[in-house]
């Protein structure tokens, strides 16, 4: 089992920045991928970013490239999502997630095994 605790998020004006942290505990040696997803009301869960835990390979959705950055600190078992130049369409509940399989398709939320509690981000115009 891996437990995830998210922190960060909140209310920000368009153009502002927020930073998420996702702290993992438990069987952290099993982490292969950490991903971030978001879900707006009435919409499906959407891929935002992912990082391979050992290699550090990064993946970002086209909608956030150039604005968001993902990173991790292996020693702290913590991942980070830095969100800059926020837009109103970035509003939603943000989730971090862990995939333990080496075959994890990083952009498919169904491939992930453990999820954080979700944190609301609201970007006002």
C-alpha positions in Angstrom: 0.0 0.0 0.0 1.0 3.6 -0.7 -0.6 6.5 1.0 -0.7 9.9 -0.6 -1.3 13.3 1.1 -1.8 16.3 -1.1 -1.2 19.9 0.0 -1.4 23.2 -1.8 -4.2 24.4 -4.1 -6.8 27.0 -3.3 -8.1 30.2 -4.9 -6.0 32.3 -7.2 -6.6 35.0 -9.8 -5.9 34.3 -13.5 -2.3 34.7 -14.2 -1.3 33.6 -10.7 0.6 30.6 -9.5 0.1 27.7 -7.2 2.2 24.8 -6.0 1.1 21.3 -5.1 2.9 18.8 -3.0 2.1 15.1 -2.9 3.8 13.2 -0.1 3.9 9.4 -0.4 4.3 6.9 2.5 4.1 3.2 2.9 5.6 1.0 0.2 7.3 3.9 -1.6 9.9 1.6 -3.2 7.1 0.4 -5.4 6.4 3.8 -7.0 7.0 3.7 -10.8 5.0 6.8 -11.9 3.5 9.7 -10.1 0.7 11.5 -12.1 -1.4 14.5 -11.6 -5.0 14.6 -12.9 -7.8 17.1 -12.6 -11.5 17.0 -12.9 -13.8 19.9 -13.6 -17.6 19.7 -12.8 -19.4 17.6 -15.3 -16.2 16.5 -17.1 -14.1 13.4 -17.1 -10.8 13.2 -15.2 -8.1 14.7 -17.3 -4.4 14.0 -17.4 -2.2 16.9 -16.4 1.4 15.7 -15.8 3.4 12.7 -14.9 6.9 11.7 -13.8 8.7 8.4 -13.8 9.9 8.1 -10.2 13.4 6.6 -10.9 14.3 7.9 -14.3 12.7 11.4 -13.9 11.2 11.3 -17.3 8.5 14.0 -17.5 5.2 14.2 -19.4 2.9 17.2 -19.6 -0.4 17.5 -21.4 -0.5 20.0 -24.2 -2.9 22.2 -22.3 -0.3 22.9 -19.6 3.0 22.8 -21.4 5.0 25.9 -20.9 2.9 26.8 -17.8 3.2 23.8 -15.4 6.2 21.9 -14.2 6.4 18.5 -12.4 9.2 17.4 -10.2 10.0 15.0 -7.4 12.3 14.6 -4.4 13.0 10.9 -4.1 14.6 11.3 -0.6 11.4 12.9 0.7 9.1 10.7 -1.3 7.3 13.8 -2.5 6.2 15.0 -5.9 5.5 18.6 -6.8 3.3 20.3 -9.4 4.2 24.0 -10.0 1.4 25.8 -11.8 2.1 29.2 -13.4 0.1 31.5 -15.6 -3.1 29.9 -14.4 -6.2 30.2 -16.5 -9.9 29.9 -15.5 -10.1 26.7 -17.4 -7.5 25.2 -15.0 -10.2 25.2 -12.3 -11.1 21.8 -10.9 -10.2 19.2 -8.4 -6.6 18.1 -8.7 -5.4 14.6 -7.7 -2.0 13.1 -7.5 -1.8 9.3 -8.1 0.8 6.6 -8.1 1.2 3.8 -10.6 3.3 0.8 -9.5 3.4 -1.1 -12.7 6.3 -0.5 -15.2 3.7 -0.7 -17.9 1.7 2.3 -16.5 0.3 4.4 -19.3 1.1 7.7 -17.7 -1.9 9.6 -19.2 -4.6 7.0 -18.4 -6.1 7.4 -14.9 -7.3 3.8 -15.0 -3.6 2.7 -14.9 -3.0 4.2 -11.5 -3.2 2.3 -8.2 -3.3 4.8 -5.4 -4.8 8.3 -5.2 -4.6 11.4 -3.1 -7.6 12.9 -1.5 -8.1 15.6 -4.2 -7.6 19.3 -3.8 -9.8 22.1 -5.2 -8.2 24.7 -7.4 -10.3 27.7 -8.4 -8.9 30.3 -10.8 -11.0 33.5 -10.9 -11.0 35.9 -13.8 
